[in-house]
Amino acid sequence: MRKIVAASWFDFATHFEGYCDFMYLDVKSLVTCAVGNLIDPMSAALTLLFKRSDGTPATQKEIADEWLRVKHDAALNPLNGGGQYRKITKLRLSPDDIRTLVRKRAIEMWGDLRTRFGSAENWPANAQMGTLSMAWALGQHFHRTYPKFAAAADAGDFAMMAWECTYRADNESAKQRVATNQRLFMAAARDVSESRDYDAIADWKASLNDDPPHRPAAPTVPDLTTGDIAAANHKSIQAIVDEHEPPEFEDE
C-alpha cells in the first residue's frame, strides 16, 4: 500500500462510515463499531478494549452483555444510522484504540487484496484507495462476487474497474461512496495515460456533489423495416448463389 493511501485512509473511511466509539447495528443489522468495523460475531468484540464511563476496562461479560443488547434491540431502526445507539450503550472505545483498530484492519484487508491482485502494490494510489474502499464496504473478498471487476483489475484496466465497481447503495452516503470510487479509478486511468504521479490521490472531497462518471453511450443502430431486412436477406442469398454458380462454358 502506498504511504499516501495509508496516511489518508482514516479520514476517507470516517467520511463514508461515520465515527462511533460504541457498538451499533449497521444497515444489515450486524454489530459494528468505530469506523464501520464489524464485530459480528461477538468474539470479535471481545478482543477490543472497551471501557466503562470512568475509563476502566470493561470485563468480558460486560462487553458480551452490551453486544447482546445492541444485537437484539427492536426499538431502533438500523437504517437511521449508528449514532442513535449511543443512548442504549455504556461502553466506549478511546480515540487511540479506534485509530489502531482502523489501521490494523486496513493493513489486513490490503494484505488479502495484494494476494489476490498480484500487481496491486504497483497501482496508482487512486486505484489502491478505490479498491480498499470497496473491500471496506463489501468485505475483503468482494472480488469473488464481482468477477468483471476482478478481471479488469487483473488486466490493470482502471477505466473498466470504474465501470465495474458499482454496487447497490442503500443510502446517500453509500451512493456518494460508489461515485467516489468510480472517480478514483478514472483518476488512476489518467495517471497511467498521462504519466502522472502514482503517489498522488485525487481531491475526492471536492467532487462529492458532482455527477458520477458514466459509461460511454453505445453506437446508434438504425431502425430497420421489414422491407430492409428482406432486401438484405435477398442480397445475401444472391451473393451465395453467385459464388457457387458453376461457370459457363462456350460451345466449341
ROFINU-602351 format. One line per field, with one value per residue (C-alpha): residue in one letter; x, y, z; chain; residue number from 0. Coordinates in steps of 0.1 Angstrom, whole numbers, plus 5000, padded with zeros to 4 digits. Example, Ala and Ser with C-alpha at 12.3 -4.5 7.8 and 13.67 -1.06 7.14 Angstrom:
% residues 2
r <- [A;S]
c1 <- [5123;5137]
c2 <- [4955;4989]
c3 <- [5078;5071]
c <- [A;A]
k <- [0;1]
//
This chain:
% residues 252
r <- [M;R;K;I;V;A;A;S;W;F;D;F;A;T;H;F;E;G;Y;C;D;F;M;Y;L;D;V;K;S;L;V;T;C;A;V;G;N;L;I;D;P;M;S;A;A;L;T;L;L;F;K;R;S;D;G;T;P;A;T;Q;K;E;I;A;D;E;W;L;R;V;K;H;D;A;A;L;N;P;L;N;G;G;G;Q;Y;R;K;I;T;K;L;R;L;S;P;D;D;I;R;T;L;V;R;K;R;A;I;E;M;W;G;D;L;R;T;R;F;G;S;A;E;N;W;P;A;N;A;Q;M;G;T;L;S;M;A;W;A;L;G;Q;H;F;H;R;T;Y;P;K;F;A;A;A;A;D;A;G;D;F;A;M;M;A;W;E;C;T;Y;R;A;D;N;E;S;A;K;Q;R;V;A;T;N;Q;R;L;F;M;A;A;A;R;D;V;S;E;S;R;D;Y;D;A;I;A;D;W;K;A;S;L;N;D;D;P;P;H;R;P;A;A;P;T;V;P;D;L;T;T;G;D;I;A;A;A;N;H;K;S;I;Q;A;I;V;D;E;H;E;P;P;E;F;E;D;E]
c1 <- [5000;5014;5022;4997;4969;4978;4980;4947;4926;4913;4899;4885;4868;4854;4837;4817;4814;4810;4827;4811;4831;4803;4785;4757;4739;4747;4722;4725;4718;4753;4770;4796;4818;4844;4846;4824;4844;4823;4823;4798;4802;4806;4841;4854;4840;4857;4891;4886;4895;4860;4860;4834;4824;4851;4878;4884;4885;4852;4850;4844;4809;4801;4812;4791;4761;4764;4768;4736;4717;4726;4721;4686;4674;4640;4632;4658;4659;4694;4686;4685;4723;4746;4745;4712;4727;4747;4717;4715;4752;4776;4809;4833;4865;4892;4902;4936;4921;4898;4927;4947;4917;4911;4948;4952;4920;4932;4965;4948;4925;4952;4972;4944;4938;4975;4975;4945;4958;4995;5002;4982;5014;5023;4989;4985;4974;4939;4933;4946;4922;4892;4898;4903;4871;4852;4867;4858;4822;4816;4841;4877;4867;4842;4861;4847;4812;4825;4843;4842;4859;4884;4892;4897;4919;4940;4944;4953;4924;4915;4888;4870;4873;4855;4825;4825;4829;4793;4770;4736;4737;4711;4716;4731;4765;4768;4758;4784;4810;4802;4806;4838;4852;4844;4862;4893;4896;4891;4918;4941;4934;4945;4976;4987;4977;4991;5022;5011;5024;5013;5018;4991;4954;4927;4908;4878;4862;4859;4838;4815;4785;4794;4775;4793;4811;4790;4798;4801;4769;4766;4767;4733;4718;4694;4659;4653;4620;4607;4615;4651;4656;4641;4662;4693;4685;4678;4711;4730;4713;4721;4757;4759;4742;4766;4796;4787;4771;4790;4810;4795;4814;4814;4804;4833]
c2 <- [5000;5034;5057;5083;5057;5046;5082;5092;5062;5071;5104;5088;5059;5082;5104;5075;5052;5078;5076;5058;5049;5025;4995;4999;4980;4986;4986;4948;4945;4934;4947;4973;4999;5026;5034;5007;4979;4947;4930;4903;4876;4885;4870;4900;4924;4905;4913;4951;4974;4987;5009;5020;5056;5061;5049;5015;4984;4966;4929;4903;4898;4935;4935;4904;4919;4951;4933;4913;4944;4961;4929;4922;4958;4961;4998;5014;5011;5005;5024;5056;5054;5043;5074;5066;5036;5059;5062;5024;5017;5023;5011;5032;5029;5055;5076;5060;5025;5034;5046;5015;4993;5010;5010;4973;4963;4983;4965;4931;4939;4952;4921;4899;4923;4922;4884;4883;4911;4905;4939;4959;4973;4989;5005;5043;5054;5063;5027;5014;5037;5028;4991;4993;5014;4986;4960;4981;4984;4949;4927;4919;4890;4911;4903;4868;4881;4909;4888;4916;4940;4913;4907;4944;4946;4917;4934;4967;4983;5011;5027;4994;4990;5023;5008;4975;4989;4998;4981;4986;5016;5018;5054;5087;5081;5047;5063;5090;5063;5044;5076;5085;5050;5055;5088;5073;5046;5070;5092;5061;5055;5091;5086;5059;5075;5109;5096;5114;5109;5075;5087;5114;5110;5129;5155;5132;5157;5184;5163;5147;5165;5160;5136;5102;5093;5074;5046;5060;5056;5026;5033;5042;5013;5025;5012;4985;4979;4945;4956;4965;4931;4912;4932;4924;4887;4886;4903;4878;4848;4861;4866;4830;4817;4838;4825;4788;4791;4768;4786;4789;4771;4783;4759;4747]
c3 <- [5000;4991;5020;5010;5010;5045;5057;5041;5049;5083;5070;5039;5058;5085;5059;5045;5075;5103;5137;5167;5198;5208;5194;5169;5142;5105;5077;5076;5114;5121;5152;5143;5160;5154;5116;5101;5118;5120;5154;5145;5157;5193;5195;5175;5201;5230;5216;5218;5247;5256;5287;5312;5316;5343;5319;5335;5312;5308;5316;5290;5305;5303;5266;5259;5276;5256;5224;5230;5240;5207;5186;5199;5202;5185;5193;5170;5132;5119;5087;5107;5114;5142;5163;5178;5196;5219;5242;5248;5252;5281;5269;5248;5227;5231;5200;5200;5201;5172;5151;5159;5150;5117;5108;5117;5097;5066;5067;5070;5041;5019;5025;5012;4982;4974;4975;4951;4928;4924;4908;4933;4951;4918;4911;4914;4948;4934;4923;4957;4975;4954;4958;4996;4997;4980;5004;5034;5022;5008;5026;5017;4994;4974;4942;4943;4935;4912;4885;4859;4883;4892;4855;4849;4879;4867;4834;4850;4832;4857;4834;4832;4870;4873;4853;4872;4908;4912;4937;4953;4976;5003;5014;5003;5019;5001;4968;4973;4980;4948;4928;4946;4939;4902;4902;4919;4893;4864;4880;4881;4844;4837;4860;4836;4803;4812;4831;4863;4898;4911;4947;4945;4953;4935;4956;4962;4986;4960;4937;4962;4948;4911;4890;4888;4856;4830;4806;4771;4751;4728;4690;4675;4655;4627;4628;4601;4585;4573;4538;4547;4563;4533;4509;4529;4531;4493;4486;4509;4493;4458;4468;4479;4447;4426;4445;4439;4405;4381;4353;4318;4290;4254;4227;4207]
c <- [A;A;A;A;A;A;A;A;A;A;A;A;A;A;A;A;A;A;A;A;A;A;A;A;A;A;A;A;A;A;A;A;A;A;A;A;A;A;A;A;A;A;A;A;A;A;A;A;A;A;A;A;A;A;A;A;A;A;A;A;A;A;A;A;A;A;A;A;A;A;A;A;A;A;A;A;A;A;A;A;A;A;A;A;A;A;A;A;A;A;A;A;A;A;A;A;A;A;A;A;A;A;A;A;A;A;A;A;A;A;A;A;A;A;A;A;A;A;A;A;A;A;A;A;A;A;A;A;A;A;A;A;A;A;A;A;A;A;A;A;A;A;A;A;A;A;A;A;A;A;A;A;A;A;A;A;A;A;A;A;A;A;A;A;A;A;A;A;A;A;A;A;A;A;A;A;A;A;A;A;A;A;A;A;A;A;A;A;A;A;A;A;A;A;A;A;A;A;A;A;A;A;A;A;A;A;A;A;A;A;A;A;A;A;A;A;A;A;A;A;A;A;A;A;A;A;A;A;A;A;A;A;A;A;A;A;A;A;A;A;A;A;A;A;A;A;A;A;A;A;A;A]
k <- [0;1;2;3;4;5;6;7;8;9;10;11;12;13;14;15;16;17;18;19;20;21;22;23;24;25;26;27;28;29;30;31;32;33;34;35;36;37;38;39;40;41;42;43;44;45;46;47;48;49;50;51;52;53;54;55;56;57;58;59;60;61;62;63;64;65;66;67;68;69;70;71;72;73;74;75;76;77;78;79;80;81;82;83;84;85;86;87;88;89;90;91;92;93;94;95;96;97;98;99;100;101;102;103;104;105;106;107;108;109;110;111;112;113;114;115;116;117;118;119;120;121;122;123;124;125;126;127;128;129;130;131;132;133;134;135;136;137;138;139;140;141;142;143;144;145;146;147;148;149;150;151;152;153;154;155;156;157;158;159;160;161;162;163;164;165;166;167;168;169;170;171;172;173;174;175;176;177;178;179;180;181;182;183;184;185;186;187;188;189;190;191;192;193;194;195;196;197;198;199;200;201;202;203;204;205;206;207;208;209;210;211;212;213;214;215;216;217;218;219;220;221;222;223;224;225;226;227;228;229;230;231;232;233;234;235;236;237;238;239;240;241;242;243;244;245;246;247;248;249;250;251]
//
